[in-house]
Amino acid sequence: MIKCKIVPYYIAAILFSIIFIGCTEIRKLLKINSSEDITSHEEQGWKNLGFTPEEAYQWKKVGCKAWEASLWKEAGFTLEEASQWDANCNVKRAQGWKEKGFTPNEASYWEQYFFDWNESPQWKGKGFDPEKAAQWRKCDFLPDDSAKWKGKGFDPEKAARWKKYDFKPEDSIRWLKAGFESDQANIWHLQGFTISQATKLNKTCKNEFVEESIGLSFDNPYDVQGRCFEFSGKRVKVFERTRALYLSDNNFFYLDFGTFSAPLYISNSIVRGIGTYKDVSTSGIIPKLLVMIPISK
């Protein structure tokens, strides 16, 4: 009896199945990994720009078209770097941040606070993170000014209150140490007073600032006590060395100079109401004023 040699055929059938199935799976794998969703027309476009089918698939997986991928390569980015930037294939954005020394994560952090790659290096160079930089920028500060104010211990809002009146950080600190907030300091500063003068007047003036002389002429003499005013006038009568009657804006005033001799003229000086005086020559009650700063400002 002739026995058929079935073993070789059996082996051949097995090998054929393995090869067939294997090739099928390989073809599927290749289709998934290299050409999925890439038409023949697109494939030619990628090829014309120097991309292999596998490279085309990988770049397309990142979200790039052929011409966009070409720009990334021309800009010196690898596929891995481009995928890290995750910027909808915006190579200009990635290039801008990278040239300024920012990583993809840093760039995203700064962009959360609406900074671009031109602004961010200046703020970062002054020691600000995006959140702090945004707070200072919100108050209209630039990086250099922000660093100066911050270095003197100011937060953005407090610094803004002083900057509004054109105070520098150093001046602001001196006024603050003297007990003045920005609004008060501005009033005294605009009137030309030094910090020492303002400190003296602020402690004694009821109104905490110096009023124009017109208030002396129109207000009731009994209402000027404790208030401070600017004063200019001419001496018309001497009572003592340090006390005299003065005429200003056609009104009479009794001035007490303390230890100073009463001069013929007084100009742009500061006086404080200390009561009233009844003068026979004026037939009425007039303000009695203490001269606080007898020298013109």
C-alpha positions as a Markdown table, in Angstrom:
| # | Residue | x | y | z |
|---|---|---|---|---|
| 1 | Met | 0.0 | 0.0 | 0.0 |
| 2 | Ile | 1.3 | 3.3 | -1.0 |
| 3 | Lys | 1.2 | 5.8 | 1.8 |
| 4 | Cys | 0.6 | 9.4 | 0.7 |
| 5 | Lys | 3.1 | 11.9 | 1.9 |
| 6 | Ile | 0.7 | 14.2 | 3.6 |
| 7 | Val | 3.1 | 15.8 | 6.0 |
| 8 | Pro | 4.8 | 18.1 | 3.4 |
| 9 | Tyr | 1.4 | 19.2 | 2.2 |
| 10 | Tyr | 0.1 | 19.7 | 5.7 |
| 11 | Ile | 3.1 | 21.8 | 6.5 |
| 12 | Ala | 2.7 | 23.8 | 3.3 |
| 13 | Ala | -0.9 | 24.5 | 4.1 |
| 14 | Ile | 0.0 | 25.8 | 7.5 |
| 15 | Leu | 2.8 | 28.0 | 6.1 |
| 16 | Phe | 0.5 | 29.4 | 3.5 |
| 17 | Ser | -2.1 | 30.3 | 6.1 |
| 18 | Ile | 0.5 | 32.0 | 8.3 |
| 19 | Ile | 1.9 | 33.9 | 5.4 |
| 20 | Phe | -1.6 | 34.9 | 4.1 |
| 21 | Ile | -2.9 | 36.0 | 7.5 |
| 22 | Gly | 0.4 | 37.7 | 8.3 |
| 23 | Cys | 0.4 | 39.7 | 5.0 |
| 24 | Thr | -3.2 | 40.7 | 5.5 |
| 25 | Glu | -2.4 | 42.0 | 9.0 |
| 26 | Ile | 0.7 | 43.7 | 7.8 |
| 27 | Arg | -1.3 | 45.4 | 5.0 |
| 28 | Lys | -3.8 | 46.5 | 7.6 |
| 29 | Leu | -1.1 | 47.8 | 9.8 |
| 30 | Leu | 0.6 | 49.7 | 7.0 |
| 31 | Lys | -2.7 | 51.2 | 6.0 |
| 32 | Ile | -3.3 | 52.4 | 9.5 |
| 33 | Asn | 0.2 | 53.7 | 10.1 |
| 34 | Ser | 1.2 | 55.2 | 6.8 |
| 35 | Ser | -1.6 | 56.0 | 4.5 |
| 36 | Glu | -4.9 | 56.4 | 6.4 |
| 37 | Asp | -6.9 | 59.3 | 5.1 |
| 38 | Ile | -4.2 | 60.3 | 2.7 |
| 39 | Thr | -5.5 | 60.4 | -0.9 |
| 40 | Ser | -3.3 | 59.7 | -3.9 |
| 41 | His | -3.4 | 63.4 | -4.7 |
| 42 | Glu | -2.3 | 64.3 | -1.1 |
| 43 | Glu | 0.4 | 61.6 | -1.2 |
| 44 | Gln | 1.9 | 63.2 | -4.3 |
| 45 | Gly | 1.9 | 66.6 | -2.6 |
| 46 | Trp | 3.7 | 65.2 | 0.4 |
| 47 | Lys | 6.1 | 63.5 | -1.9 |
| 48 | Asn | 6.8 | 66.7 | -3.9 |
| 49 | Leu | 7.9 | 68.3 | -0.6 |
| 50 | Gly | 10.2 | 65.5 | 0.3 |
| 51 | Phe | 8.1 | 63.4 | 2.7 |
| 52 | Thr | 7.8 | 59.7 | 2.7 |
| 53 | Pro | 4.4 | 58.1 | 3.2 |
| 54 | Glu | 5.2 | 57.3 | 6.8 |
| 55 | Glu | 6.4 | 60.9 | 7.5 |
| 56 | Ala | 3.3 | 62.2 | 5.8 |
| 57 | Tyr | 1.1 | 60.2 | 8.1 |
| 58 | Gln | 3.0 | 61.3 | 11.2 |
| 59 | Trp | 2.9 | 65.0 | 10.3 |
| 60 | Lys | -0.8 | 64.7 | 9.4 |
| 61 | Lys | -1.4 | 63.0 | 12.8 |
| 62 | Val | 0.0 | 66.2 | 14.4 |
| 63 | Gly | -2.6 | 68.1 | 12.4 |
| 64 | Cys | -0.4 | 69.6 | 9.7 |
| 65 | Lys | -0.9 | 69.9 | 6.0 |
| 66 | Ala | 2.0 | 69.2 | 3.7 |
| 67 | Trp | 3.0 | 72.8 | 3.2 |
| 68 | Glu | 2.8 | 73.4 | 7.0 |
| 69 | Ala | 5.0 | 70.5 | 7.8 |
| 70 | Ser | 7.5 | 71.8 | 5.2 |
| 71 | Leu | 7.6 | 75.1 | 7.1 |
| 72 | Trp | 8.3 | 73.3 | 10.4 |
| 73 | Lys | 11.2 | 71.5 | 8.8 |
| 74 | Glu | 12.5 | 74.6 | 7.3 |
| 75 | Ala | 12.3 | 76.3 | 10.7 |
| 76 | Gly | 14.5 | 73.6 | 12.2 |
| 77 | Phe | 11.7 | 71.7 | 14.1 |
| 78 | Thr | 11.6 | 68.0 | 14.3 |
| 79 | Leu | 8.3 | 66.1 | 14.2 |
| 80 | Glu | 8.6 | 65.5 | 18.0 |
| 81 | Glu | 9.2 | 69.2 | 18.7 |
| 82 | Ala | 6.2 | 70.2 | 16.5 |
| 83 | Ser | 3.9 | 67.8 | 18.4 |
| 84 | Gln | 5.0 | 69.3 | 21.7 |
| 85 | Trp | 4.1 | 72.8 | 20.7 |
| 86 | Asp | 0.5 | 71.6 | 19.8 |
| 87 | Ala | -0.2 | 74.9 | 18.2 |
| 88 | Asn | -2.5 | 73.9 | 15.3 |
| 89 | Cys | 0.6 | 73.8 | 13.1 |
| 90 | Asn | 1.3 | 77.5 | 13.8 |
| 91 | Val | 5.0 | 77.4 | 13.2 |
| 92 | Lys | 5.4 | 81.2 | 13.5 |
| 93 | Arg | 4.1 | 81.0 | 17.1 |
| 94 | Ala | 6.4 | 78.2 | 18.0 |
| 95 | Gln | 9.4 | 79.8 | 16.3 |
| 96 | Gly | 8.7 | 83.1 | 18.1 |
| 97 | Trp | 8.6 | 81.6 | 21.5 |
| 98 | Lys | 11.5 | 79.2 | 21.0 |
| 99 | Glu | 13.8 | 82.0 | 19.7 |
| 100 | Lys | 13.1 | 83.9 | 23.0 |
| 101 | Gly | 14.1 | 80.8 | 25.0 |
| 102 | Phe | 10.6 | 79.6 | 26.1 |
| 103 | Thr | 9.5 | 76.0 | 26.3 |
| 104 | Pro | 6.1 | 74.9 | 25.0 |
| 105 | Asn | 4.7 | 74.8 | 28.5 |
| 106 | Glu | 6.1 | 78.2 | 29.4 |
| 107 | Ala | 4.7 | 79.7 | 26.3 |
| 108 | Ser | 1.2 | 78.3 | 27.0 |
| 109 | Tyr | 1.4 | 79.7 | 30.6 |
| 110 | Trp | 2.2 | 83.2 | 29.4 |
| 111 | Glu | -0.5 | 83.1 | 26.7 |
| 112 | Gln | -3.1 | 82.2 | 29.4 |
| 113 | Tyr | -2.5 | 85.8 | 30.6 |
| 114 | Phe | -2.5 | 87.3 | 27.0 |
| 115 | Phe | 1.3 | 87.9 | 26.7 |
| 116 | Asp | 3.0 | 87.2 | 23.4 |
| 117 | Trp | 6.7 | 86.3 | 22.8 |
| 118 | Asn | 7.7 | 89.9 | 22.4 |
| 119 | Glu | 6.4 | 91.1 | 25.8 |
| 120 | Ser | 7.1 | 88.1 | 27.9 |
| 121 | Pro | 10.9 | 88.1 | 27.9 |
| 122 | Gln | 10.9 | 91.7 | 29.4 |
| 123 | Trp | 8.6 | 90.7 | 32.2 |
| 124 | Lys | 10.4 | 87.4 | 32.8 |
| 125 | Gly | 13.8 | 89.2 | 32.8 |
| 126 | Lys | 12.5 | 91.5 | 35.7 |
| 127 | Gly | 11.6 | 88.4 | 37.8 |
| 128 | Phe | 7.8 | 88.3 | 37.1 |
| 129 | Asp | 5.8 | 85.2 | 36.4 |
| 130 | Pro | 2.7 | 85.6 | 34.1 |
| 131 | Glu | 0.2 | 86.0 | 36.9 |
| 132 | Lys | 2.1 | 88.8 | 38.6 |
| 133 | Ala | 3.0 | 90.5 | 35.4 |
| 134 | Ala | -0.6 | 90.6 | 34.4 |
| 135 | Gln | -1.5 | 92.3 | 37.7 |
| 136 | Trp | 1.1 | 95.0 | 37.1 |
| 137 | Arg | 0.2 | 95.5 | 33.5 |
| 138 | Lys | -3.5 | 95.8 | 34.4 |
| 139 | Cys | -2.5 | 98.9 | 36.4 |
| 140 | Asp | -0.7 | 100.3 | 33.4 |
| 141 | Phe | 2.8 | 99.5 | 34.5 |
| 142 | Leu | 5.7 | 98.5 | 32.1 |
| 143 | Pro | 8.3 | 95.9 | 33.3 |
| 144 | Asp | 11.0 | 98.4 | 34.3 |
| 145 | Asp | 8.6 | 100.6 | 36.4 |
| 146 | Ser | 7.0 | 97.5 | 37.9 |
| 147 | Ala | 10.3 | 96.2 | 39.1 |
| 148 | Lys | 11.2 | 99.6 | 40.7 |
| 149 | Trp | 7.9 | 99.9 | 42.6 |
| 150 | Lys | 7.9 | 96.2 | 43.6 |
| 151 | Gly | 11.5 | 96.6 | 44.8 |
| 152 | Lys | 10.3 | 99.3 | 47.2 |
| 153 | Gly | 7.6 | 97.1 | 48.6 |
| 154 | Phe | 4.6 | 98.3 | 46.6 |
| 155 | Asp | 1.9 | 96.1 | 45.2 |
| 156 | Pro | 0.3 | 97.1 | 41.8 |
| 157 | Glu | -2.7 | 98.9 | 43.2 |
| 158 | Lys | -0.9 | 100.9 | 45.8 |
| 159 | Ala | 1.8 | 101.8 | 43.3 |
| 160 | Ala | -0.8 | 103.0 | 40.9 |
| 161 | Arg | -2.3 | 105.4 | 43.4 |
| 162 | Trp | 1.0 | 107.1 | 43.8 |
| 163 | Lys | 2.0 | 107.0 | 40.1 |
| 164 | Lys | -1.3 | 108.6 | 39.3 |
| 165 | Tyr | 0.1 | 111.8 | 40.8 |
| 166 | Asp | 3.5 | 111.4 | 39.2 |
| 167 | Phe | 5.3 | 110.4 | 42.4 |
| 168 | Lys | 8.4 | 108.2 | 42.1 |
| 169 | Pro | 8.8 | 105.2 | 44.4 |
| 170 | Glu | 11.4 | 107.0 | 46.6 |
| 171 | Asp | 9.3 | 110.1 | 47.1 |
| 172 | Ser | 6.2 | 108.0 | 47.8 |
| 173 | Ile | 8.1 | 106.2 | 50.6 |
| 174 | Arg | 9.1 | 109.5 | 52.2 |
| 175 | Trp | 5.5 | 110.8 | 52.2 |
| 176 | Leu | 4.2 | 107.5 | 53.5 |
| 177 | Lys | 6.7 | 107.6 | 56.4 |
| 178 | Ala | 5.5 | 111.1 | 57.2 |
| 179 | Gly | 2.0 | 109.7 | 57.5 |
| 180 | Phe | 0.5 | 110.8 | 54.2 |
| 181 | Glu | -1.4 | 108.8 | 51.7 |
| 182 | Ser | -1.2 | 109.5 | 48.0 |
| 183 | Asp | -4.3 | 111.8 | 47.8 |
| 184 | Gln | -3.1 | 113.9 | 50.8 |
| 185 | Ala | 0.5 | 114.1 | 49.6 |
| 186 | Asn | -0.7 | 115.3 | 46.2 |
| 187 | Ile | -2.6 | 118.2 | 47.7 |
| 188 | Trp | 0.4 | 119.4 | 49.7 |
| 189 | His | 2.8 | 118.7 | 46.9 |
| 190 | Leu | 0.7 | 120.7 | 44.4 |
| 191 | Gln | 0.7 | 123.6 | 46.8 |
| 192 | Gly | 4.5 | 123.5 | 46.8 |
| 193 | Phe | 5.1 | 122.3 | 50.3 |
| 194 | Thr | 8.0 | 120.2 | 51.4 |
| 195 | Ile | 7.3 | 117.1 | 53.4 |
| 196 | Ser | 8.5 | 118.8 | 56.6 |
| 197 | Gln | 6.2 | 121.8 | 56.0 |
| 198 | Ala | 3.3 | 119.6 | 55.2 |
| 199 | Thr | 3.9 | 117.5 | 58.3 |
| 200 | Lys | 3.8 | 120.6 | 60.5 |
| 201 | Leu | 0.7 | 122.0 | 58.9 |
| 202 | Asn | -1.1 | 118.7 | 58.7 |
| 203 | Lys | -0.8 | 118.3 | 62.5 |
| 204 | Thr | -2.3 | 121.8 | 63.2 |
| 205 | Cys | -4.6 | 122.6 | 60.3 |
| 206 | Lys | -8.2 | 121.6 | 61.0 |
| 207 | Asn | -8.9 | 121.1 | 57.3 |
| 208 | Glu | -5.6 | 119.1 | 56.8 |
| 209 | Phe | -4.7 | 121.2 | 53.7 |
| 210 | Val | -4.1 | 124.9 | 52.9 |
| 211 | Glu | -7.1 | 126.8 | 51.4 |
| 212 | Glu | -6.9 | 129.7 | 49.1 |
| 213 | Ser | -7.0 | 133.2 | 50.7 |
| 214 | Ile | -10.5 | 133.9 | 49.3 |
| 215 | Gly | -11.9 | 131.8 | 52.1 |
| 216 | Leu | -10.6 | 134.4 | 54.6 |
| 217 | Ser | -12.4 | 137.2 | 52.9 |
| 218 | Phe | -15.8 | 135.6 | 52.5 |
| 219 | Asp | -16.2 | 133.2 | 55.4 |
| 220 | Asn | -17.5 | 134.2 | 58.8 |
| 221 | Pro | -14.5 | 135.3 | 61.0 |
| 222 | Tyr | -15.7 | 132.8 | 63.7 |
| 223 | Asp | -15.5 | 129.9 | 61.2 |
| 224 | Val | -11.8 | 130.2 | 60.2 |
| 225 | Gln | -10.4 | 129.0 | 63.5 |
| 226 | Gly | -8.2 | 126.0 | 63.1 |
| 227 | Arg | -8.2 | 126.2 | 59.3 |
| 228 | Cys | -5.1 | 127.1 | 57.3 |
| 229 | Phe | -4.9 | 129.6 | 54.4 |
| 230 | Glu | -2.5 | 131.1 | 52.0 |
| 231 | Phe | -2.0 | 134.8 | 52.8 |
| 232 | Ser | -0.5 | 137.9 | 51.2 |
| 233 | Gly | -1.0 | 141.4 | 52.5 |
| 234 | Lys | 0.4 | 144.8 | 53.6 |
| 235 | Arg | 1.0 | 145.9 | 57.2 |
| 236 | Val | -1.2 | 148.9 | 58.1 |
| 237 | Lys | -0.9 | 149.0 | 61.9 |
| 238 | Val | 1.6 | 147.6 | 64.4 |
| 239 | Phe | 0.5 | 146.5 | 67.9 |
| 240 | Glu | 3.7 | 144.9 | 69.0 |
| 241 | Arg | 6.9 | 143.7 | 67.4 |
| 242 | Thr | 5.4 | 140.4 | 66.4 |
| 243 | Arg | 1.8 | 141.4 | 66.0 |
| 244 | Ala | 0.2 | 143.8 | 63.4 |
| 245 | Leu | -2.9 | 144.6 | 61.4 |
| 246 | Tyr | -2.7 | 143.7 | 57.7 |
| 247 | Leu | -4.8 | 144.6 | 54.7 |
| 248 | Ser | -5.5 | 141.9 | 52.1 |
| 249 | Asp | -8.2 | 142.0 | 49.4 |
| 250 | Asn | -9.7 | 145.1 | 51.1 |
| 251 | Asn | -10.2 | 143.2 | 54.3 |
| 252 | Phe | -8.3 | 143.6 | 57.6 |
| 253 | Phe | -6.6 | 140.7 | 59.5 |
| 254 | Tyr | -4.8 | 140.4 | 62.8 |
| 255 | Leu | -1.6 | 138.5 | 62.3 |
| 256 | Asp | 0.6 | 137.0 | 65.1 |
| 257 | Phe | 4.1 | 136.1 | 63.9 |
| 258 | Gly | 5.1 | 134.2 | 67.0 |
| 259 | Thr | 8.8 | 135.0 | 67.4 |
| 260 | Phe | 9.2 | 136.7 | 64.0 |
| 261 | Ser | 9.1 | 140.5 | 63.5 |
| 262 | Ala | 6.0 | 141.6 | 61.6 |
| 263 | Pro | 7.2 | 142.7 | 58.1 |
| 264 | Leu | 5.7 | 145.4 | 56.0 |
| 265 | Tyr | 4.7 | 142.9 | 53.3 |
| 266 | Ile | 3.9 | 139.3 | 53.6 |
| 267 | Ser | 3.5 | 137.1 | 50.4 |
| 268 | Asn | 2.4 | 133.5 | 49.9 |
| 269 | Ser | 2.7 | 132.7 | 53.5 |
| 270 | Ile | 0.6 | 130.2 | 55.5 |
| 271 | Val | -1.6 | 131.3 | 58.3 |
| 272 | Arg | -3.9 | 129.5 | 60.7 |
| 273 | Gly | -7.1 | 130.9 | 62.2 |
| 274 | Ile | -6.7 | 131.1 | 66.0 |
| 275 | Gly | -9.7 | 133.2 | 66.9 |
| 276 | Thr | -11.1 | 136.7 | 66.4 |
| 277 | Tyr | -10.1 | 140.2 | 67.1 |
| 278 | Lys | -12.2 | 143.3 | 67.7 |
| 279 | Asp | -10.4 | 146.3 | 66.2 |
| 280 | Val | -11.8 | 149.8 | 66.9 |
| 281 | Ser | -10.4 | 151.2 | 63.7 |
| 282 | Thr | -12.4 | 148.6 | 61.6 |
| 283 | Ser | -15.5 | 148.7 | 63.8 |
| 284 | Gly | -16.0 | 145.0 | 63.6 |
| 285 | Ile | -14.7 | 141.5 | 64.3 |
| 286 | Ile | -11.8 | 140.3 | 62.1 |
| 287 | Pro | -10.0 | 137.0 | 61.9 |
| 288 | Lys | -7.0 | 136.5 | 64.2 |
| 289 | Leu | -4.3 | 134.5 | 62.4 |
| 290 | Leu | -1.1 | 132.8 | 63.5 |
| 291 | Val | 1.6 | 132.9 | 60.8 |
| 292 | Met | 2.8 | 129.3 | 60.4 |
| 293 | Ile | 5.2 | 129.7 | 57.5 |
| 294 | Pro | 6.2 | 133.3 | 57.1 |
| 295 | Ile | 8.7 | 132.8 | 54.3 |
| 296 | Ser | 7.4 | 132.6 | 50.8 |
| 297 | Lys | 7.3 | 129.0 | 49.5 |
